[in-house]
Amino acid sequence: MSCGKTVTGKEPTTTTAGGLPAPQDTESAQAVVEAMETRIGVVEGLASMERGNGEPAEAVFDRLRKKHEFKTK
């Protein structure tokens, strides 16, 4: 696919190589970048878990409870 212009309503919209609408202003572009960065972070985190990296949440919570002397019921 190639980049191009499509007409939706009155104003033409630039599309990306994947056929998605391209952001037309800085705020929209920043929102797209942030969404992509979030997705990358989630994918990398899941891959890390699959490799056996990390620590179970309950172990982390136990360590924090002891460190901050938080008493449970």
TORKOL-4160 file (C-alpha; in steps of 0.2 Angstrom, whole numbers, padded with zeros to 4 digits, m for minus):
73
<pt num="1" X="0000" Y="0000" Z="0000"/>
<pt num="2" X="0005" Y="0018" Z="m0003"/>
<pt num="3" X="0002" Y="0034" Z="0007"/>
<pt num="4" X="m0012" Y="0044" Z="m0001"/>
<pt num="5" X="m0027" Y="0055" Z="0001"/>
<pt num="6" X="m0045" Y="0049" Z="0004"/>
<pt num="7" X="m0060" Y="0060" Z="0005"/>
<pt num="8" X="m0072" Y="0057" Z="0019"/>
<pt num="9" X="m0085" Y="0071" Z="0020"/>
<pt num="10" X="m0078" Y="0088" Z="0015"/>
<pt num="11" X="m0060" Y="0087" Z="0020"/>
<pt num="12" X="m0047" Y="0075" Z="0013"/>
<pt num="13" X="m0038" Y="0064" Z="0025"/>
<pt num="14" X="m0020" Y="0058" Z="0023"/>
<pt num="15" X="m0018" Y="0039" Z="0026"/>
<pt num="16" X="m0003" Y="0030" Z="0032"/>
<pt num="17" X="0005" Y="0016" Z="0022"/>
<pt num="18" X="m0006" Y="0004" Z="0032"/>
<pt num="19" X="m0021" Y="0013" Z="0026"/>
<pt num="20" X="m0025" Y="0021" Z="0043"/>
<pt num="21" X="m0029" Y="0039" Z="0045"/>
<pt num="22" X="m0014" Y="0049" Z="0049"/>
<pt num="23" X="m0015" Y="0062" Z="0063"/>
<pt num="24" X="m0017" Y="0079" Z="0057"/>
<pt num="25" X="m0011" Y="0089" Z="0072"/>
<pt num="26" X="0002" Y="0088" Z="0085"/>
<pt num="27" X="m0010" Y="0083" Z="0099"/>
<pt num="28" X="m0017" Y="0068" Z="0089"/>
<pt num="29" X="0001" Y="0063" Z="0084"/>
<pt num="30" X="0007" Y="0063" Z="0102"/>
<pt num="31" X="m0008" Y="0053" Z="0107"/>
<pt num="32" X="m0004" Y="0040" Z="0094"/>
<pt num="33" X="0014" Y="0040" Z="0099"/>
<pt num="34" X="0009" Y="0037" Z="0118"/>
<pt num="35" X="m0003" Y="0023" Z="0113"/>
<pt num="36" X="0011" Y="0015" Z="0103"/>
<pt num="37" X="0023" Y="0016" Z="0117"/>
<pt num="38" X="0011" Y="0009" Z="0129"/>
<pt num="39" X="0008" Y="m0006" Z="0118"/>
<pt num="40" X="0026" Y="m0009" Z="0116"/>
<pt num="41" X="0029" Y="m0009" Z="0135"/>
<pt num="42" X="0015" Y="m0021" Z="0137"/>
<pt num="43" X="0022" Y="m0033" Z="0124"/>
<pt num="44" X="0039" Y="m0032" Z="0131"/>
<pt num="45" X="0033" Y="m0035" Z="0149"/>
<pt num="46" X="0023" Y="m0050" Z="0143"/>
<pt num="47" X="0038" Y="m0057" Z="0134"/>
<pt num="48" X="0049" Y="m0054" Z="0149"/>
<pt num="49" X="0036" Y="m0064" Z="0160"/>
<pt num="50" X="0036" Y="m0078" Z="0147"/>
<pt num="51" X="0055" Y="m0079" Z="0148"/>
<pt num="52" X="0053" Y="m0082" Z="0167"/>
<pt num="53" X="0059" Y="m0064" Z="0172"/>
<pt num="54" X="0050" Y="m0055" Z="0186"/>
<pt num="55" X="0043" Y="m0059" Z="0203"/>
<pt num="56" X="0026" Y="m0065" Z="0208"/>
<pt num="57" X="0015" Y="m0050" Z="0214"/>
<pt num="58" X="0012" Y="m0058" Z="0231"/>
<pt num="59" X="0030" Y="m0059" Z="0234"/>
<pt num="60" X="0032" Y="m0041" Z="0230"/>
<pt num="61" X="0017" Y="m0036" Z="0241"/>
<pt num="62" X="0024" Y="m0047" Z="0256"/>
<pt num="63" X="0041" Y="m0038" Z="0254"/>
<pt num="64" X="0033" Y="m0021" Z="0254"/>
<pt num="65" X="0022" Y="m0025" Z="0269"/>
<pt num="66" X="0038" Y="m0030" Z="0279"/>
<pt num="67" X="0048" Y="m0015" Z="0273"/>
<pt num="68" X="0034" Y="m0002" Z="0277"/>
<pt num="69" X="0028" Y="m0012" Z="0293"/>
<pt num="70" X="0011" Y="m0013" Z="0286"/>
<pt num="71" X="0000" Y="m0024" Z="0296"/>
<pt num="72" X="m0014" Y="m0035" Z="0288"/>
<pt num="73" X="m0029" Y="m0040" Z="0297"/>
